[in-house]
Amino acid sequence: MKQLKIVLLVCLFSGFYIGAIAQDETTKKTEVTDVVTASTKTADELQKIQMDSLKNWKINGAVGLNSSLTTLTNWAAGGTNSAAFIGYGNVRFIYQKDKFAWETFFDTEFGYTYLAKTKYAWRKSNDKLNLSSKAGYDIGNHFYATLMGSFRSQYTAGYDYPDDQTENYISNILSPSYTDISLGIDWKPNDIFSVYFSPAAGRITTALDTALRVKYGVDPNKSFKAEFGAMLKGGVNYQYKDFKVVSALTLFTPYSKNFGNVDVDWDLAVSYQLLKVLNVSLGTSLKYYDAVKFDNGDGRNVQHIQFKTLLGVGIGYTF
């Protein structure tokens, strides 16, 4: 009888022990399942946040490389061996969330031309570095209270070639450069057009090279000139399939004795992509600066309209 009681007690304690172990294993499995479920939920939420953030961004633009080559051997009609290489790009980044909008635009080009049988065979043909950015808050009816900044200059030294044997130094990086900071109202009825006006615009013109300061209207004893005035800026960014048009016009006049004398910057880029690789592009730049003067040939230095055209076919990509 005593042995039977011992056996029953052993069985009873064994049952309790096995049940406790089983319950502990079940609890552990439940906890692991909860952790996995929570981790999966967190990962899904993070992925959703990332997707929502990406939806607030838009990126578009065009990049390409144009080139040409001419070689002549015993050519009776005459001519000169030559080559030209031009790389270009314009990219726009747009961020929009609720009533906040931020837009950054980068526009650049750089190119060289080779002309045989000349003293200065390699000559820079294109050099542009433009960067602008604006942040605005929607105040209704497509109007944005906006803070805008921009920078315009070039990459390397520039020269003028009045003939094949003469090279005149006329520009360099930060000589000149134009930095604008302004506060105003931006009207954006859609993603294609925008018009910006600022009655409070500051412009800093730099000429770090002392030899170029007078040419660009900077005091010979200073490296920069600061002005305060009004600015009007318009922009177009249109794309239909593989056809793209980008244009920007900036007008600035200072609040000084020269008020009403308007500095003009107008850039236009048109591109069409063929066969997914080839690209036909047309680019123009028109500039007029009241402080920049040229030798008129009669002993007078006067302002002139500056105009440049770039037409090319090459490898490119529009997006």
C-alpha positions in Angstrom: 0.0 0.0 0.0 2.8 2.3 0.9 4.6 1.6 -2.4 1.3 2.3 -4.3 1.1 5.7 -2.7 4.7 6.5 -3.7 4.0 5.5 -7.3 0.8 7.6 -7.4 2.7 10.6 -6.0 5.5 10.2 -8.6 3.0 10.0 -11.4 1.2 13.1 -10.1 4.3 15.2 -9.8 5.5 14.0 -13.2 2.1 15.0 -14.7 2.4 18.5 -13.2 6.0 18.8 -14.4 5.2 17.7 -18.0 2.2 20.1 -18.0 4.3 23.0 -16.8 6.9 22.3 -19.5 4.2 22.1 -22.2 2.7 25.3 -21.0 6.1 27.1 -20.9 6.8 25.9 -24.5 3.4 27.2 -25.6 4.0 30.5 -24.0 7.4 30.8 -25.6 5.9 30.0 -29.0 3.2 32.6 -28.5 5.8 35.2 -27.5 8.0 34.4 -30.6 4.9 34.6 -32.8 4.0 38.0 -31.3 7.5 39.3 -31.9 7.5 38.1 -35.5 4.1 39.6 -36.1 5.2 42.9 -34.5 8.4 42.9 -36.6 6.5 42.2 -39.8 4.0 45.0 -38.9 6.9 47.4 -38.2 8.6 46.5 -41.5 5.4 47.0 -43.4 4.9 50.4 -41.7 8.4 51.5 -42.5 8.0 50.4 -46.1 4.8 52.3 -46.3 6.4 55.4 -44.9 9.3 55.1 -47.4 6.9 54.7 -50.3 4.8 57.7 -49.2 8.0 59.7 -48.9 9.1 58.7 -52.5 5.7 59.7 -53.8 6.4 63.3 -52.7 9.4 63.5 -55.1 9.5 64.1 -58.8 12.7 64.1 -60.9 13.0 65.0 -64.6 15.6 66.3 -67.0 17.8 65.6 -69.9 21.5 64.7 -70.2 23.6 64.1 -73.3 26.9 64.3 -75.3 27.2 65.9 -78.7 30.3 65.5 -80.9 31.5 66.1 -84.4 34.7 65.3 -86.3 36.0 66.5 -89.7 39.2 65.1 -91.2 40.6 66.1 -94.6 43.4 64.6 -96.6 44.5 66.1 -99.9 41.1 67.8 -100.1 41.1 70.0 -103.2 38.3 72.2 -102.0 40.3 73.1 -98.9 39.3 73.2 -95.2 40.6 72.4 -91.7 40.5 69.3 -89.6 38.3 69.9 -86.6 36.5 68.2 -83.8 33.9 69.3 -81.2 32.7 67.8 -78.0 29.9 69.2 -75.8 28.3 67.6 -72.7 25.1 69.1 -71.2 22.5 68.4 -68.6 19.5 69.9 -67.0 17.8 68.2 -64.0 14.9 69.3 -61.9 14.1 67.9 -58.4 10.6 68.7 -57.0 9.4 67.9 -53.5 5.7 68.5 -52.6 4.0 67.6 -49.3 0.8 69.2 -48.0 1.3 72.9 -48.4 5.1 72.8 -48.6 7.0 72.8 -52.0 10.7 72.7 -52.7 12.2 72.8 -56.2 15.9 72.6 -57.3 17.1 73.1 -60.8 20.6 72.3 -62.1 21.6 73.4 -65.6 25.1 72.9 -67.0 27.1 72.4 -70.2 30.8 72.2 -71.1 32.5 71.7 -74.4 35.7 72.1 -76.4 36.5 72.6 -80.1 39.7 71.5 -81.9 40.9 73.5 -84.9 44.0 72.3 -86.7 46.6 74.7 -88.1 46.0 77.4 -85.5 48.2 78.6 -82.7 45.5 77.9 -80.1 44.1 74.6 -81.4 42.0 73.6 -78.4 39.3 76.2 -77.6 36.6 76.2 -75.0 33.2 76.5 -76.8 30.7 76.1 -74.0 30.8 76.6 -70.2 27.8 77.0 -68.0 27.1 76.3 -64.4 23.6 77.3 -63.1 22.0 76.2 -59.9 18.7 77.5 -58.4 16.5 76.4 -55.5 13.3 77.7 -54.0 11.1 76.7 -51.1 7.6 77.9 -50.8 4.4 77.6 -48.6 1.0 77.4 -50.3 -1.1 80.5 -49.3 -4.0 79.7 -51.7 -5.0 80.0 -55.3 -1.7 78.5 -56.5 0.4 81.3 -54.9 3.4 80.4 -52.7 5.3 82.6 -50.2 8.8 81.7 -51.5 12.4 82.0 -50.5 14.7 81.6 -53.6 18.4 81.4 -54.2 20.5 80.9 -57.3 24.1 80.8 -58.5 25.5 81.3 -62.0 29.2 81.0 -63.1 31.5 78.7 -65.1 34.1 75.9 -64.6 37.3 77.2 -66.2 39.0 80.2 -67.8 37.5 81.6 -70.9 39.2 83.3 -73.9 38.3 85.4 -76.9 40.0 84.7 -80.3 39.8 87.7 -82.6 42.1 85.8 -85.0 43.9 82.5 -85.2 47.1 83.9 -83.5 45.5 85.9 -80.7 44.0 84.8 -77.4 42.4 87.3 -75.0 41.6 86.3 -71.4 38.0 87.3 -70.6 36.6 85.2 -67.8 37.1 82.5 -65.2 35.4 80.6 -62.4 33.9 83.1 -60.0 35.0 85.8 -62.4 32.2 86.6 -62.8 29.6 84.8 -60.7 26.1 86.0 -59.8 24.5 84.9 -56.5 20.8 85.9 -55.9 18.8 85.6 -52.7 15.3 86.8 -52.6 11.9 86.6 -50.9 8.7 86.9 -52.9 5.6 85.3 -54.3 5.6 82.4 -56.7 2.6 81.5 -58.9 2.4 77.9 -60.0 -0.9 77.0 -61.7 0.5 73.6 -62.7 3.7 71.6 -63.1 4.6 73.3 -66.4 4.6 77.1 -65.7 5.7 79.3 -62.8 6.1 83.1 -62.4 8.0 84.5 -59.4 8.2 88.2 -58.3 10.3 89.5 -55.5 10.4 93.2 -54.4 13.3 92.2 -52.0 16.1 90.6 -54.0 19.8 90.7 -53.3 22.5 90.1 -55.9 26.2 89.6 -55.3 28.5 89.9 -58.3 31.9 88.4 -57.8 35.2 88.9 -59.7 38.0 87.2 -57.8 40.5 87.9 -60.6 41.7 91.6 -60.3 42.2 91.7 -64.0 38.5 91.1 -64.7 36.8 93.3 -62.1 36.3 96.4 -64.2 35.0 94.4 -67.1 32.2 93.0 -64.9 31.3 96.2 -63.0 33.2 95.4 -59.8 35.3 97.9 -57.9 39.0 97.2 -58.7 39.8 97.2 -55.0 37.0 94.7 -54.1 36.2 91.2 -55.1 32.5 91.5 -55.1 29.6 94.0 -55.6 26.3 93.8 -53.6 23.0 95.1 -54.9 19.5 95.2 -53.6 16.6 95.4 -56.0 13.5 93.7 -57.6 13.4 90.5 -59.5 10.9 88.8 -61.9 11.5 85.2 -62.9 9.5 82.9 -65.2 10.0 79.2 -65.9 8.6 76.5 -68.3 9.2 72.8 -67.9 7.2 70.9 -70.5 7.4 67.3 -71.6 5.4 65.2 -74.1 6.6 61.7 -74.5 10.2 62.1 -75.8 9.9 65.9 -76.5 11.1 68.2 -73.8 11.3 72.0 -73.4 12.9 73.8 -70.5 13.2 77.6 -70.2 14.0 80.1 -67.5 13.9 83.9 -67.7 15.3 86.2 -65.0 15.0 90.0 -64.9 16.7 92.1 -62.2 16.9 95.8 -61.6 18.7 97.4 -58.6 17.2 100.1 -56.3 19.8 102.7 -57.2 20.5 105.4 -59.7 20.4 102.6 -62.3 16.9 101.6 -61.4 15.1 100.6 -64.6 18.3 99.3 -66.2 17.4 95.6 -66.3 19.8 92.7 -66.3 18.5 89.8 -68.4 19.2 86.1 -68.3 17.2 83.8 -70.6 18.0 80.1 -71.2 16.1 77.7 -73.5 16.7 74.0 -74.0 14.7 71.9 -76.4 15.4 68.2 -76.8 13.9 65.2 -78.7 15.0 61.6 -78.1 15.2 59.2 -81.0 15.4 55.4 -80.8 15.9 55.6 -77.0 19.6 56.6 -77.4 20.0 59.4 -80.0 19.1 62.9 -79.0 18.5 66.1 -81.0 19.0 69.2 -78.9 18.8 73.0 -79.3 20.0 75.3 -76.6 20.1 79.1 -76.6 21.3 81.6 -74.0 20.6 85.4 -74.1 22.2 87.7 -71.6 22.3 91.5 -71.1 24.0 93.0 -68.1 24.1 96.8 -67.6 27.5 96.7 -65.9 29.2 94.5 -68.5 30.6 96.5 -71.4 32.4 95.7 -74.6 34.8 97.6 -76.8 32.7 99.2 -79.5 35.6 99.6 -81.9 35.5 103.4 -81.7 37.1 103.8 -78.3 33.9 103.5 -76.4 32.8 100.7 -74.1 29.1 100.0 -74.4 26.6 97.3 -73.3 25.7 94.6 -75.9 23.2 91.7 -76.0 25.0 88.4 -75.6 23.5 85.5 -77.5 24.7 81.9 -77.9 23.1 78.9 -79.8 23.9 75.2 -79.5 22.4 72.8 -82.0 23.6 69.2 -81.9 22.9 65.5 -82.4 24.4 62.9 -80.1 23.9 60.4 -77.4 21.3 61.6 -74.8 18.6 60.5 -72.4 15.4 62.3 -71.4 13.6 61.4 -68.2 
